[in-house]
Amino acid sequence: MKAVSFLLHTQQPVLATSLQGDPNSDVSFSYIPGSMIRGVLISRYLKQYSCKEPDILQNHDIQRLFFDGTTRFLNAYLFKERRTLPVSLCLYKEKNQKNKKDDNSETIHIYNCSNPDIKGTIKSPQRISHSFCIIEDGSISLYSEKRRINIHNQRHRQRGKGIEGNGSVFRYDAIDAGQIFQGVILCDVDDDAPIIKSLLTSPDENEKVQLWLGGSQSAGYGHVTVKILHDDNDETIWDEVKNELETRFYSQKNLVVTLLSDVILRDEWGQVSSHNELFINTMINLLHPELKHLDTYSNSVIVGGFNRKWGLPLPQVSAFSSGSVFVFKIPQFPDKIKRMEFVKKLEEIENAGIGERKVDGFGRLAFNWLQNYSSSDVGLDGKKYNDNNLNEPQSLNHTSKEIAIKMGKRILRQKLDDLMLENINVNIPQDKKDRNAIKNSQLSRLIDIATKALFNKNPDDLYQFIGKNKNSSNLTKNAREQFEKTKISGISLDEKIRLLLRDYKLDGEQATDYHNWILYAWATHTQHSSLVNDEGLPTITIAEQQVSLDNDLSLEYTLRLIIAIAKKIMKDKNKDEKNNGLSS
């Protein structure tokens, strides 16, 4: 097997669209997918060798190079002196830990929770927010790609401007220009490596190959240049983690499987699934029947793609996310030969990968990549790029920072609006009897007072109405009985409002324990849980400008939730009365 390594220099932002974000935005992967690289090389091959598209199925060379998995196009990950790899999901930090800074670097203390010596020693674990890492000689360095968000207006193709029904505003969250990503193409047939290299090089040695990858290429996205690595001899022995497998295997008692890319597996009924049991059973079937599962740190992701020939998206399926970690106990072997055979199986799986779409870079994994790493201070992003021809990006001026902060506030409010809508139905009486216990006049009064508190940005107006506790309530006896009989999950309406108001503040233990409904909803939301700052507060970052949830915003959305709950109860009561009238 030979490996062709190359660098992709992003001259423009690259939009490698993933299946995340809201409907009015396209959010790029943090890397350049292998499927994009394969697609552009297929086009270059057809042009360079004068092949016609109908001949693809009959051409065995094309099938071997691009379709049957003999040649595998791995994802292009961020390049920092070497190819980085996705951060393992078993790496955690203390939730409220501050980064350590000095004149030249910034570090953070992280823990490898797959190590049995570390498990249980970390009090409030939080996953690492960085996307990539390099592990070398027992030390870890963390990196993140730089991103760019651009706002666009949809235009009518004939009229050249937005019109009614065809003029929506949307945004692209893309990989920023001025970065380097390293891609690798694995060739099981050694003679295929020179063919692949010819597609990535220009006849003129002084001229770089220009490629366009991803979406919206006509709108200023996707331009990259290519630089081949290992020009003289392709790597014949290639190790994705740059550490021999035998060294990694014999250094640990357990077998720790780390996914270096997304993995797509099918169960025994042929259905795509991302249940942990499926991966565990797959490894047992591939390696050894006595392999015992010990621990899991995993996540799932929806993957798809786009076929330019068809002009259609590929089917969306669930996959195991890159960085997922599965820990197994290594079985006992009767002799050294059996143990060596086991290591040989591990090496074959690392080279070939597992699951489906391996030709597109899916299914990559490594065994005992973290070795005996337990915990230490690790370095964060360096400030310098790894190419002398690339300039350091300029810092934002005051106006640009204001725009970035304004965009961040709008996005944060949009996400909080979504969370509030999702939480209304959870906080209303589900039983008709509980709803009808309170009159509309009391609900209207509650709405008016909460609206006044919202205007004054102070909960005191609402406290004067319902009291800071049950004994200090200023409600009349009749009104108090109505609030107490209106139950929400066994809690009276007035007590529910007190709980929401009491826990709106973000300081102290409340932020850690998720008593605040926003913190809890944000942490349990799949698309939002990773968007937090070092204190664990919901945060939106635009052009390195952070906008985080504060007490004023938390109070505003708490009061808005109380108003929405009262309005929803009133609406459901009116609906009940209408239905009763129709039934009678």
N, C-alpha and C positions, 0 to 999 in steps of 0.2 A: 504494500500500500504506500502511495506517495501522497504528500500533502502540498498543495499550492497555497502559499500565504500571500496576502496583499493588503495594502492600506487604502481606505477610501477617505479622501479629504472632502468634507462637505463645503462646497462653494456657495450653496444656497441652503435654506432650511429644507429638511427632508420630512415629508409627511408619510410615514409608514403607519397607516391608520389601524388602530386597535379597536376592539369592541368595548369601549368605555366612554364615559362622559355623557352629557345630556344630548338630546336630539339636535340641538342647534350648534354643535361643536364636533370637530374631528380631533381626537387625541392620538398622537403618534406613540408607537412603542418607544422604549428607551434605547433600542438597538435597531439595526437594519436587518430585517428577516432574510433568511437564506432563500426563501421563495422569490423575493424581489431580484436577488442576484442571479438566480437560475433563469428567471424570465428574461432579463436583459441579455444574458449570454446566449440564450436560445435564439433571440433575434439577431445577434451579431454572427452566430454560427451560420444561420440560414443565408444571411447576406454575404458572408465571407466565402462560403463554399457553394454559393449559387444553388441552394436547395429550395425546392418548392414545398409549400406546406402539405399538399396531398401525399408527398413522398415520405413524410415523417414516420408513419406507421410501418412502412416497408423497409426503412433504413435502420439496420441493426446498430450502426455506429451511433446514430442520434438517440436511439432507445437506451443504449448503454451509457452514453454521456449525460443524459438529462432526465430519464424517466424511470428506469427499472431499479434504481437504488444502488447500482454499482458505483456511481459517482454521487457524493453527498455534499450539498452546499450548506455549510454551517452558518449560523447567524453571525453577523459582523458586530462584535462588541467593542466598547470603548477601548482605545489604545493609549496606554500610559507606559511607554518604554517596552511593554509587551502587552499581549491581549489580556484584558481583564475578563472576569467571569461573574455571573450573577451572585449576589450576596446570599448566603445560606439562611434559611428561615429559622435555623436553630441558634442564630447569633442574636443576643439581646443586650440591652443596656438598662440601667436603672432609669425609671420613668422621668424623674425630675433632675437627672444628672446634667450638670453644666459642662460644656466643652472646655478643655484646658487650652489656653492660648499662650504662645510666646512670640518672639520676634519673627521666627522663621516657619513655624508650623502650628497646627491645631490638632489636638488629640482628644479621644474619648475612650472611656473604659468599657469594654464589651466582654460578654461571657458566652462561652460555647455550651449551651444547655444540653447538647447531646452527650457531653462528657459526664459520666455518672458522678464524678467528684464535685461538679458544679451544681448539679440539680438540687434545688431547694435553698441555695445560698443567696439568690437574688430575690429581693422583697417585692418590688413592683416592676416586673419585666415589661419592656417595650421593645418592639422590633426595630431594627436599624432602618432608617429612611433612605440610606444610600442605595444605589442600584447595582454597583459593581464593586469588585474587590480583587486584590492580588494577595495570594498567600505564598510566602517564601521564607524558608528557614525559620518556621515557627512564628513569624510576624505577619500581621495583616494590615493592609492599607485599603481605605475605602474611597470610592470615587462616585460621582454622579455626572450624568450628561447635562449639558446646558441646553435649555429649551427656549423657544420663542413663541409667543402668542400673538397672532395677527387677527384683526377684525376685518371681515369682508361683507360686502353687500351682494346679494344675488341680483343678476341682471337678466333682462329679457334678451335673447340672442339676436333678434331682429332689430329691436329698438335701442339696444345698447344701454339701457338703464332699467332701474327697478320700477315695476308697475304693480298695480293692485293684484294681489294673488301671486306675484312673482318678484318680490323685492325684500325678502326677509334678511335679517342681519344674522350672521353666523361667525364663528371663530375657529381658527386652526391652532392647535397646540402642537408644535412641530419640534423636531430636533434642530437646534440652532446651527447656523453656518460657522465655519472656523473650527471644526473639531475633526478628530481622526478616529476612524473605526477600523479594526482589523478583521478581515474575513478569511476563512479557510475553506478550501475545497479538497475533499478526500477522494482519491482515485484508487480503487481496488486494482485496476489494470494500469500498470506503470506507464504504458505507452500513451495513455490518455492525458497524462500531466502536461506534455508539451502542447497538445491541442488546446487545453484549457488556458495555458499561459499565453498562447497566441491570440486568444480572444481578449486578454487583459492587457496586451501590449500593443504599441504602435510600430509600424515599419520604420518610422523615424525614431531613433533612440532618444533624441532630445525632446520629443513631443509626448506629452502625457495623454493617456486615453481619457476621453470625456464621456461620462455616462449620465443618464437621467433616470432616477429611481423614484418610485412611489407616486402619489397622487398630485393633482393640480400642477402638472409640469408646465403648462402654458401660463400659469399665474405666478411664476417665479419660485417654484419649488423643485427640488430633486436633483440639482446639478452637483455631481461629485467628480473628482479626478482619481485616477488609479495609479498606485505605485506597487510594483511586484517586490516581494521580499524573497530572499534566498534565490537570487538570480542565477547563480552558477549551478547549483544542484538542489533539486527539490528535496525536502525532508523525507527520508525513507522510513525512519522510525519517529513517529510523531506522537507526542503525549500532550493531551489538552491541558493538563494541570501542571505540566513541567516537573514531574516527580515520578520516579519509577514505581510501578504498581507493587512489586515485591517489597520494596522499602515501606510503602504505605501499609501493605497488608500485615506484615509481621510486626509492625510497631504498635498494633492495637489488639485488644481482646475481642472487641465487637466489630461488626461489619457495618459501617455507616455509609449509606447510599445517598448521594447528593445529586439532584437533577440539575444539569447545566443548561438545559433548555426545556421548553414545555414538552410533555409526553402525552400522547394519545393512545389509549388502550381500549380494547373491546372485551366484554365479558363473555362467558360461555354461551350466551344466547345471541352474540353478535352485536350487542348494543354498546355504543360508546359510553363510558362511565368514568367518573373521577372519584369513586369511593375508595378510601384507603385500603379496604380489604382486597380490592381488585389488584392493586399494585403489590401488596404483600404476597398474595397467592401467585402472582406472576413471577416474582423473584424466587419463591420457593420452588416453583415448577422449573425455572431456568437453572437454578443453582444446586439446591440440595433439599430433599424432603424433610430433613431434620433441622432446617434453618428456623430459628425461633424469633418471632418479632418482639421487640422490647419497647420501642418508643417511636413517635411520629411527630414531625413538625412540617405540616403541609398546607397547601392552599390550592384552590382550583381556579381556572380561568376559562372563559369562552374564547375559542379561536375560530377564525374563518379564513378569509383571503379573497382575492379577486382574480378572475381569469380574463385577461385582456382580449384573448381570441374570441371568447364567447360574449364578452361585455357583460358578464354576470358575476355576482358574488359566489364564493364557494360555500358549501353547507357549514353552518355554525355548529360546533360540537364542544363538549366540555373536556378539559384536559387538566392534567396535573401541572401546576405552575412551576416554572424554573425556580431553583433555590429550595424546593421541598426536600426534606430529609427524612429518611427511614432508617431506624437502627435495628439491627438483628444481632443475635448471639451466634457466633461462629460455631458450627457443629464440631464434635470431636471426630478426628480422623484416625483410622486404625494404623496407618503408616505414613511415611513421608511422601510416597508416590501419590496416594489419594489427595494429600494436601496440595501437592504440586498440580494435580489435575484440576482441583478446585480453583487455584490461582489462574490457571490457563483459561478456564471458563470466564472468570472475571475479566481477563484481558480481552477475550473475544467480544464480550458484551460492551466493554468500553469503546472498542474500535468500531463496532457495527451499530451500536445503539439499540433501542427497543421500540416497539410500538409501530404506529403508522406515520406516514409522511416523513420518513427518515431522509428522503432525498431533499427535503426542504429544511433540514437542520433540526427537526424534532427528534426526541428520543435520546438525547445525549445525557450521559450520567458519568459519575466518577465514584470510586470506592475509597473510603478512608482518606478523603481529600484534606480534612481538617486535622488528621492524625491525632496527636495527644494535646492539641491546643486547648487550654482551659479558659484563661482570662488574662487580659493585659490592656495597656493603653495602646490604641491603634491610631495611625495617622489618617487624617482626612484629606480631602482634595488638595492637591498642590495647585499653586497659582499659575504655573507655567505650562504651556502646551509643549508637546513633544516634537515639534517641527519648527526649525528656525525660520521657515518661510511664512509661518502663520503669525500674525500680529496679535498682541494682547488686546482683547475687546475693550473699548473705551467705556469708562464709567458713565452712568446716566447723569444728565444735567437735572436741574431743579424741576423744570417743566415736565420732563420725561418721568421723573420719580412721582410727581403729582398724578400724572395720567395713570401710571402703573398702580398706584395706591387706590385711585378711584375705581379702576377696573377690578382690583382685588376685593374692594368693599361690595361692589355690585354682585360679583360671583358668590361671595360669602353670604350675602343676603338671599340670593337666589336659592342656594342650597339650604339655608335655614327656613325659607318659605316651604320648600319641599318637605323638610322634616316636620314642620308644624302641621302641614296638611295630613301627613301620615299618622300623626299622633292625636288628631282630633277624635277619631272614632274609638281610639283606645281609652279615652278619658271621658266618655259619656255613659249614662245609664243604659244598659242593654235590655232591661226589663221595662215593659210598658208601665207597670205599677210604679216603679221608681221614677220614671219620667213625669207621670201625672201627679206626683206628690207635691210638686211645686207649681205655683201659678206663673203665668206669663208676666204678670206685673212685677213679681220679684226678680225674674230673669231680666226684664227690661231695666230695672233699677240697678242690678248688678252690672249690666253692660254700660250704663251711663257712668257709673262710678269708676269702673275699670278704664273707660275711655278717658276720663278726667285724670286718672293716675298716669295713664300713658302720655297724655299731653304734658303733665308736670314732671314726668320722669321720676316719680316718687311713689312708692307703694303705700304711703301713709293714708291716702284717701280710702284705699280699699281696706286697710286695717281698721280704720274708724267705722267701717260698715260691718265687717264680719268679726272684728276683734283679732288680736294676736294669738289668742287661745280661746277655747270654748267658754271659759268663765268670764272673759272680758268682752264677749260679743255685745254689740249695741243693737242687735236685732230685737224686734218685738217678739213676744212669746210665740205668736202665730207664725211669724216669718222664720224664727229659729226652728220651729217644728218642721216647716216645709223644707228647709235646707238639710236638716238632719235625716229626714225620711227619703231624701233623694240620694240614693246610694250609687257609688261608682266603684265597682270591684270590692264591695263591702265597706267602703269609706264614704262618709257623708260628704255632700258637695262643699260645705263650708270648710271642712277639714282638708279636703283635697286642695282647695284654693290656698289654704295656709301652708300646706306642704310645698306647693309650687313656689309661693312667695319666699318661704324660708330658705329654700335651696337654690335661689337664682344666683347667689354670689359664687364666684369662681375661686376665691382664695381659701386657704386652709385645706382641711382634709376632704372637703366636699368635692373638690376638683379631682382628687385621687380616687375617691370611692364612687364617682359617677352618681351622686344623689341628684345633681342637677339634670333635669330631663334632657336638655340639649346635649350635654356631654355623653350621656348614656346613649341617646339616639344616634349621635355622630359616631361613637365608638363601635356600635353594632351594625352600622350601615356599611355594606361591602365597598361601595365606591368612595366613601368619605373617611374610613377609619385610618388610612395612612396620611391624611392631610392634617397633620398636627405639628406644633412646634415642640421645642425641647421640654416645655412644661406640660405637654399633653393637651393643650388647648386647640380647638379647631382653627386652622390657619390656611389661608390662601396665599401663595407666593407667585408674584408676577414680576419678572425681570429682577429677581433677587430682593424685591420689596415685599415684606411680609405684612399681612393684615390678619389679626387674630381676634377671636371673640373676647370681648371685655364685659365688665359688669353692666354697663349701660345697655349694651346690645342684648345681653342675656335677660335683663329686666324687661326690655321692650318686647322681646319675643315671648316671654312668660306671660305678660299682660295680654298680648295679642292672642295667645293660646287660650287664656281664660275667657276672653271675649268670644272667641270662636266656639268654645265649648258651650257657653250660654246660648249663643245663636243656634247651634246645632240641636240642643235640647228643645228649644222653642220650635224649631222647624219640625222635629220629629213628633212633638206633641200635636201640632196643627195637622200633621199627616195622619196621626192616630185618630183625631176627631173626624177628619174627612172620611177615613175608611169606615169608622163606626156609623157615620151618617149614611154611607152607601149600603152597608150591610143591613141596616134597619129598614 
